[in-house]
Amino acid sequence: MIQPAGIDDVMRALADPTRRAVFERIARSDEITVAELTRTSGVTQGAVSQHLKALKRAGLVAERPQGRNVFYRAKPEGLAPLFDWLSHYDAFWRERFANLRILLKEIDP
């Protein structure tokens, strides 16, 4: 059984700018084939396939074979480890925004 991806896997997968662009393209589509991704990515089909493999291993995309095509779709739940990690900083940013709100009221009452 495949273990759910952790924060390291998700961050590693999204660290590469080309892979991140591929993921963003998939996320904007309901489903998309490797051929369609290759046409818009500016890299070879082999490179796109390797990026898809890394995204799938990180739990960020799912595939659905149909005949000679494989359709990919984003798995938003794959971003959960990233959101969980970022949520630890919520209090930090909330306090900063509250301070900014106070400062802005002082500047322009």
C-alpha positions in Angstrom: 0.0 0.0 0.0 1.3 3.5 -0.9 1.8 5.8 2.1 0.3 9.3 1.9 2.9 11.9 0.9 4.5 14.0 3.5 5.4 17.7 3.5 9.0 16.9 2.2 7.5 15.0 -0.8 5.1 17.8 -1.7 7.7 20.5 -1.3 10.3 18.6 -3.3 7.7 18.0 -6.0 6.7 21.6 -6.2 10.3 23.0 -5.9 11.0 22.5 -9.6 9.6 25.4 -11.6 8.8 23.3 -14.7 7.0 20.7 -12.5 5.1 23.4 -10.7 4.0 24.8 -14.1 2.9 21.3 -15.2 0.9 20.9 -11.9 -0.7 24.4 -12.3 -1.7 23.4 -15.9 -3.3 20.2 -14.6 -5.0 22.1 -11.8 -6.6 24.5 -14.3 -8.0 21.5 -16.3 -10.6 18.9 -15.4 -8.4 16.3 -17.0 -5.5 16.6 -19.5 -3.3 14.2 -21.5 0.4 14.0 -21.6 0.3 15.1 -25.3 -1.7 18.3 -24.3 0.8 19.0 -21.5 3.7 18.6 -23.8 2.4 21.0 -26.3 2.1 23.8 -23.7 5.1 23.0 -21.5 8.1 23.8 -23.8 9.8 20.5 -22.7 9.9 17.0 -24.3 7.2 14.4 -23.7 9.8 12.3 -21.8 10.5 15.2 -19.4 6.7 15.8 -18.9 6.3 12.1 -18.1 9.1 12.3 -15.5 7.5 15.4 -13.9 4.1 13.6 -13.8 5.8 10.6 -12.1 7.1 12.9 -9.4 3.8 14.7 -9.0 2.0 11.4 -8.7 4.5 10.0 -6.2 3.9 13.2 -4.1 0.1 12.5 -4.2 -0.6 15.7 -6.2 -2.0 14.1 -9.4 -4.0 11.0 -10.3 -4.1 9.3 -13.7 -6.9 7.6 -15.6 -5.9 5.4 -18.6 -8.3 5.4 -21.5 -7.3 3.5 -24.6 -3.9 4.9 -25.8 -4.2 8.0 -23.7 -3.7 8.7 -20.0 -5.6 11.5 -18.5 -4.2 13.4 -15.5 -6.2 15.4 -12.9 -5.1 17.4 -9.9 -5.6 15.9 -6.4 -6.1 19.0 -4.2 -6.1 16.8 -1.1 -2.4 16.1 -2.0 -1.6 19.7 -0.9 -2.9 19.0 2.7 0.6 18.5 4.2 1.6 21.9 2.8 -1.5 23.6 4.2 -1.0 21.9 7.5 2.6 23.1 7.7 1.6 26.6 6.7 -1.2 26.7 9.3 1.4 26.8 12.1 2.3 30.3 10.9 -1.3 31.5 10.9 -1.0 33.2 14.3 2.2 35.0 13.2 0.5 36.5 10.1 -2.8 37.2 12.0 -0.9 39.3 14.5 1.1 41.1 11.8 -2.1 42.0 9.9 -3.8 43.2 13.1 -0.8 45.4 13.8 -0.9 46.7 10.2 -4.7 47.5 10.6 -3.9 49.5 13.7 -1.1 51.4 12.0 -3.3 52.2 9.0 -6.0 53.6 11.3 -3.4 55.7 13.1 -2.1 57.1 9.8 -5.5 57.7 8.2 -8.2 58.0 11.0 
